[in-house]
Amino acid sequence: MSELPPYLVPHSQEEIRILYADEDLLLVRKPDLLLSIPGRHPLNKDCLITRLQQDYPTASIVHRLDLDTSGIMIIPLNKPAHAHISRQFQQRRVEKSYHAVVYGRVAEDEGKVELPIRCDWERRPLQMIDHERGKYALTHYEVLAREKDRTRLLLKPVTGRSHQLRIHMRELGHPILGCDMYAHEEALAMADRLLLHATTIGFEHPVTGEWLSGECLPDF
């Protein structure tokens, strides 16, 4: 990839996939290297929501995935649906899982990382572990497969702090491959993208009240 000016972000040309649609919401697959919402610079307006609004003018953002993270997202199509789903996120009733490929062989078959996170104001947007002023953060993990130099994990965040999965995996001693923010040089060089993907999401449908689950498997 050619070097971009520092104020520009990469723009993925990969299409957004509609996984589910009804009158109230969409479930979509966001490609990696696509912003969830417009960036501050005028040239960074291309993003998931502006693309979707071409066909779904009332679409709105109720949660985000990082630029480098691919996977499933909920897109409300009206204000009542947005408010209902937003409350579920606030009350931690939305169930999410991610696939990640991390550096090294994770010893335990399953476990958790429970470390508080806050913004590192001197190095924004980086986050940091802070036991005094950080916000509570909890991630459960399960080993799916081990290879010689890497491990595939299923991650289930209970909280939704910025960069939570990236920084928790680093603190576990197994940074996510391809992470240019928290991985060491060897782990960064082992993948040409961040190997983190939002795989499943489950929540209460804002109108029917039924539990709605969506799945989108990673392509790595």
Secondary structure, 3 states (H helix, E strand, C coil): CCCCCCCCCCCCCCCCEEEEECCCEEEEEECCCCCCCCCCCHHHCCCHHHHHCCCCCCCCCCCCCCCCCEEEEEEECCHHHHHHHHHHHHCCCCEEEEEEEEECCCCCCEEEEECCEEECHHHCCCEEECCCCCECCEEEEEEEEECCCEEEEEEEECCCCCCHHHHHHHHHCCCECCCCCCCCHHHHHCCCCCCEEEEEEEEECCCCCCEEEEECCCCC
